[in-house]
Amino acid sequence: MEERYFNIHDIVKFKIVNTTPFKWQFKNIYGSYENFEAVKTDDLDFIVYLGRFKPTNQDCYITEEKYYIKEDYFYCQKDSYKFTNWEFEMSGFENGDTIIRIFSNIPGYMWMSGFIIDFMIHYKMNEKGYPILHASCVSKDNRGFMFSGSGGTGKTTITMNLLEKGFKMLGDNYIILKKGEVFSYLSLLNIFTYNLAPIIKSNLGVKNKIILGLKEIIYRVTQGYIKIFTKLNPKEIFPELTIDKIKLDTVFLILRKKELKEMQIKKIDKIKLCEYLVTTQMLDNTCLFLPYIAEYSYIFPESKLATYWERYKKNLEENLPDDILIYKVEVPQKYDKEIFEKILEVISI
């Protein structure tokens, strides 16, 4: 048995325990949080156990023939996504000690961080008044610039291009917000051929370049069904270009539009932004957790889990400053140099 501890800015602490005989699958999961690895502590917000387990699903309501629900308890007998399948159990998420148990097929352990563990991190952060946003953030001259949008809108592409202009990075996929300040959430970069910025390419070794090319071939052969990202740690690629905290100055809400010829930008208010941010968060990878929230909410409609999105939106409204600049930016399907130059112009105002 192997275990690792993680501490995210002294806000949320958790432990992952591998009870299987395979170390490599454990590495796939804890690697997602390696920048938060910490020393052993007893002050944990939740614990994750990987491997076979016996569910304590007695006296439960049963829905959809596979979900077992009672107060402060949820068990999914079997679920799947593409070539992965898993079962999992969680308890103590309403009150008490939160325990998550996951058993998956071999490919599934590659996805469990994004499907289950990430949501619990978000859930615990939100309970403490620190909403996590599906966004990237960079800084320069003590000003923070956030870029939010659903997957594939170009957050990583924009971030990498701004790093080449002397900006520093707090996150390319998630960031944490509290009282107008952005806290870093430096997860591994998900790199594919379409977002391979020069700053990353120049730091890739020959081995990673070959692997990236092979993954592109797999993607094309399977007609987009299998897309395997190359994961890179920004603290290892460009450690001097990362920081932990910055005051938020400007927010860019990025929307991609197929028939658009050139970038369009206009100001929007905070209320409208919060609506977009909640929806964007729902569309994130953790959206696979949404059915579990819905099933539990059906049985316990007044529970903390059932009211999660209401409290999330309230946290956004309370922690986003009233005096920041907010822009809705519509961009063409394909980025070009002109788009980055226009964004730089707005940042420089």
C-alpha positions in Angstrom: 0.0 0.0 0.0 1.3 3.5 -0.9 -0.1 6.9 0.1 0.5 10.5 -0.8 -0.6 13.7 0.8 -1.6 16.9 -0.9 -2.1 20.5 0.3 -3.6 23.2 -1.9 -2.6 26.6 -0.4 -3.4 25.4 3.1 -7.1 25.5 2.1 -7.9 21.9 1.1 -5.8 18.9 2.2 -6.3 15.3 1.1 -4.7 11.9 0.8 -4.7 9.3 -2.0 -4.0 5.7 -1.0 -3.2 3.0 -3.5 -4.3 -0.5 -2.3 -3.7 -2.1 -5.6 -0.4 -3.9 -6.5 0.2 -1.6 -9.5 2.2 1.6 -8.8 2.0 3.0 -12.4 -1.7 3.6 -12.2 -1.3 5.4 -8.9 1.4 7.6 -10.5 -1.1 8.6 -13.3 -3.5 9.9 -10.6 -1.2 11.6 -8.1 0.7 13.2 -11.0 -2.3 15.4 -11.6 -1.6 17.0 -8.2 2.2 16.7 -7.9 2.6 20.5 -7.5 0.6 20.2 -4.3 2.3 17.2 -2.8 3.0 17.7 0.9 4.2 16.1 4.1 2.0 13.8 6.2 -0.8 15.5 8.1 -3.9 14.4 10.0 -5.9 17.5 9.2 -7.5 16.1 6.0 -10.6 17.3 4.1 -11.0 13.9 2.4 -9.2 10.6 1.6 -9.3 8.6 -1.6 -8.7 4.9 -1.7 -7.9 3.2 -5.0 -8.6 -0.5 -5.4 -11.2 -3.1 -4.8 -13.7 -2.4 -1.9 -16.9 -3.8 -0.4 -19.6 -1.1 -0.5 -21.6 -0.3 2.7 -24.8 0.1 0.6 -27.3 -1.4 3.0 -30.6 0.4 3.6 -30.2 2.5 0.5 -32.6 4.0 -2.0 -31.9 2.6 -5.5 -32.2 4.7 -8.7 -31.4 3.8 -12.3 -30.6 0.2 -11.2 -27.1 1.2 -10.3 -27.1 4.1 -7.8 -27.4 3.4 -4.1 -28.2 6.4 -1.9 -28.7 7.2 1.7 -28.0 10.3 3.8 -24.4 11.3 3.4 -23.7 8.3 1.2 -23.5 7.6 -2.5 -22.5 4.4 -4.3 -22.3 3.9 -8.1 -22.3 0.2 -8.9 -20.9 0.6 -12.4 -20.3 3.5 -14.8 -18.3 3.9 -18.0 -16.9 6.5 -20.5 -15.5 5.4 -23.8 -13.1 2.6 -23.0 -13.1 3.1 -19.2 -15.4 1.7 -16.5 -15.4 2.1 -12.7 -17.4 1.8 -9.5 -17.1 4.2 -6.7 -18.4 5.0 -3.2 -18.3 8.3 -1.2 -19.4 9.0 2.3 -19.2 11.9 4.8 -19.5 14.6 2.1 -22.4 16.3 3.9 -21.0 16.0 7.4 -18.1 14.2 8.9 -15.0 12.6 7.4 -15.2 12.4 3.6 -14.0 9.0 2.2 -14.0 8.1 -1.5 -13.3 4.6 -2.8 -12.7 3.9 -6.5 -12.2 0.7 -8.4 -11.6 0.9 -12.1 -10.3 -1.0 -15.1 -6.7 -0.2 -16.1 -7.5 2.6 -18.5 -10.0 4.1 -16.0 -7.3 5.1 -13.5 -6.0 7.6 -16.1 -9.3 9.5 -15.9 -10.4 9.2 -12.2 -8.6 12.4 -11.2 -10.6 14.5 -13.6 -13.9 12.6 -13.2 -14.2 12.2 -9.4 -11.3 13.6 -7.4 -11.3 17.0 -9.1 -14.9 17.5 -8.2 -14.3 16.7 -4.6 -11.5 19.3 -4.5 -13.9 21.9 -6.1 -16.6 20.9 -3.6 -14.4 21.3 -0.6 -13.0 24.6 -1.8 -16.5 25.9 -2.5 -17.5 24.9 1.1 -14.7 27.1 2.4 -15.6 30.1 0.2 -12.9 29.6 -2.4 -14.6 28.9 -5.8 -12.4 27.1 -8.4 -12.9 28.5 -11.9 -12.4 26.7 -15.2 -10.1 29.4 -16.5 -6.5 30.4 -17.1 -4.7 33.3 -15.5 -1.5 35.3 -16.2 0.0 38.3 -14.5 2.2 41.2 -15.3 3.1 44.4 -13.4 1.1 43.2 -10.4 -2.1 42.8 -12.5 -4.0 39.5 -13.0 -5.7 38.7 -16.3 -8.2 35.8 -16.4 -9.4 33.9 -19.5 -12.5 31.8 -19.0 -14.2 29.6 -21.5 -15.4 26.0 -22.2 -12.9 23.3 -23.3 -11.2 24.0 -26.6 -11.8 27.8 -26.6 -8.0 28.5 -26.5 -7.2 29.2 -22.8 -4.0 27.3 -23.0 -3.0 28.8 -26.4 -3.6 32.3 -25.1 -1.7 31.7 -21.9 1.3 30.2 -23.6 1.5 33.1 -26.1 1.4 35.6 -23.3 4.2 33.8 -21.4 6.3 34.5 -24.5 5.5 38.2 -23.9 6.9 38.3 -20.4 3.7 37.3 -18.4 3.7 34.8 -15.6 1.3 32.0 -15.1 -1.1 31.0 -12.3 -2.9 28.2 -14.1 -4.0 27.2 -17.6 -7.1 25.1 -16.7 -8.2 26.0 -13.2 -7.6 28.9 -10.8 -8.9 29.7 -7.3 -10.6 32.9 -6.4 -10.9 34.7 -3.0 -11.8 38.3 -2.3 -10.5 39.6 -5.7 -7.3 37.6 -5.6 -6.4 34.7 -7.8 -4.5 31.8 -6.2 -2.6 29.5 -8.5 -3.7 26.0 -9.4 -0.8 24.7 -11.5 -2.0 21.4 -12.8 -0.3 19.5 -15.6 -0.6 21.1 -19.0 -2.7 19.0 -21.4 -0.8 19.4 -24.7 -1.9 18.3 -28.1 -0.6 19.3 -31.6 -3.1 22.1 -31.9 -2.0 23.9 -28.8 1.7 23.3 -29.0 3.0 26.8 -28.5 6.6 27.7 -29.4 7.5 28.2 -25.7 6.5 24.6 -25.0 7.9 23.1 -28.2 11.3 24.6 -27.5 11.4 22.8 -24.1 10.2 19.4 -25.4 12.8 16.7 -25.7 13.0 14.4 -28.7 11.1 11.6 -26.9 8.1 13.8 -26.1 8.0 15.1 -29.6 7.8 11.6 -31.0 5.1 10.6 -28.5 3.1 13.7 -29.4 3.3 12.7 -33.0 2.1 9.2 -32.3 -0.9 10.4 -30.3 -1.8 12.6 -33.3 -1.8 9.5 -35.5 -4.1 7.6 -33.1 -6.4 10.6 -33.0 -6.7 10.7 -36.8 -7.0 6.9 -37.2 -9.9 6.7 -34.6 -11.5 9.8 -36.2 -11.3 11.8 -33.0 -12.6 9.1 -30.7 -9.3 8.7 -28.8 -7.5 11.9 -28.0 -4.6 11.3 -25.6 -3.0 14.5 -24.3 0.7 14.8 -23.3 0.9 16.0 -19.8 3.7 18.4 -18.8 4.4 20.2 -15.6 4.7 24.0 -16.0 6.9 24.2 -12.9 9.4 21.9 -14.7 9.2 23.5 -18.2 9.4 27.2 -17.1 9.6 27.4 -13.3 10.6 31.1 -13.5 7.3 32.0 -15.2 4.9 30.8 -12.4 3.6 32.7 -9.4 1.2 31.8 -6.5 -1.1 34.8 -6.1 -2.2 38.0 -7.9 -4.9 40.7 -7.6 -7.5 40.2 -10.4 -7.6 43.1 -12.8 -9.4 42.0 -16.0 -11.5 39.0 -17.1 -11.9 37.8 -20.7 -14.8 35.5 -21.4 -13.7 33.6 -24.6 -16.3 32.2 -27.0 -15.3 30.6 -30.3 -17.5 31.2 -33.4 -17.1 29.1 -36.6 -18.1 31.7 -39.2 -16.5 34.7 -37.6 -13.9 36.6 -39.7 -12.3 38.7 -37.0 -12.3 39.0 -33.2 -15.2 40.9 -31.6 -15.0 42.3 -28.1 -17.4 44.1 -25.8 -17.9 44.8 -22.1 -20.3 42.8 -20.0 -21.4 43.1 -16.3 -20.5 40.8 -13.4 -23.9 39.2 -13.2 -23.7 38.1 -16.8 -20.2 36.8 -16.3 -21.2 34.7 -13.2 -23.9 33.0 -15.3 -21.3 32.1 -17.9 -18.8 30.9 -15.3 -21.3 28.6 -13.6 -22.2 27.0 -17.0 -18.6 26.8 -18.0 -17.8 24.9 -14.8 -20.6 22.5 -15.4 -19.3 21.8 -18.9 -15.8 21.0 -17.5 -14.5 17.4 -17.2 -16.2 17.2 -13.8 -19.5 17.3 -15.7 -19.4 13.5 -15.6 -20.1 14.0 -11.9 -23.4 15.9 -12.7 -25.5 12.7 -12.9 -24.4 11.7 -9.4 -25.3 15.1 -8.0 -28.7 14.8 -9.7 -29.4 11.4 -8.4 -28.5 12.3 -4.8 -30.5 15.6 -5.1 -33.6 13.6 -6.2 -33.5 11.8 -2.8 -32.2 14.7 -0.7 -33.2 18.0 -2.4 -32.2 20.2 0.5 -28.7 18.7 1.0 -25.4 20.4 0.6 -24.6 18.5 -2.6 -28.0 19.3 -4.1 -27.5 23.1 -3.5 -23.8 23.0 -4.6 -24.3 25.2 -7.8 -26.4 27.8 -5.9 -23.6 28.2 -3.4 -21.0 28.2 -6.1 -22.7 31.1 -7.9 -23.0 33.0 -4.6 -19.3 32.5 -3.9 -18.5 33.9 -7.4 -20.6 37.0 -6.8 -19.0 37.6 -3.4 -15.4 37.1 -4.5 -15.4 38.8 -7.9 -14.6 42.5 -7.4 -17.1 45.1 -8.6 -14.5 47.3 -10.1 -12.8 44.8 -12.5 -13.0 45.0 -16.3 -15.0 42.2 -17.9 -14.9 41.5 -21.6 -16.8 39.1 -23.7 -14.5 38.1 -26.6 -15.7 36.2 -29.7 -12.9 34.7 -31.7 -12.7 32.8 -35.0 -12.3 29.1 -35.0 -8.6 29.4 -35.8 -6.3 31.7 -33.8 -3.8 33.9 -35.5 -1.2 36.5 -34.5 -3.7 39.3 -34.9 -6.0 38.0 -32.1 -3.1 37.8 -29.6 -2.1 41.4 -30.6 -5.6 42.7 -30.0 -5.8 41.0 -26.6 -2.4 42.6 -25.7 -3.8 45.9 -26.7 -6.8 45.5 -24.3 -4.5 44.4 -21.5 -2.2 47.4 -22.0 -5.1 49.9 -21.5 
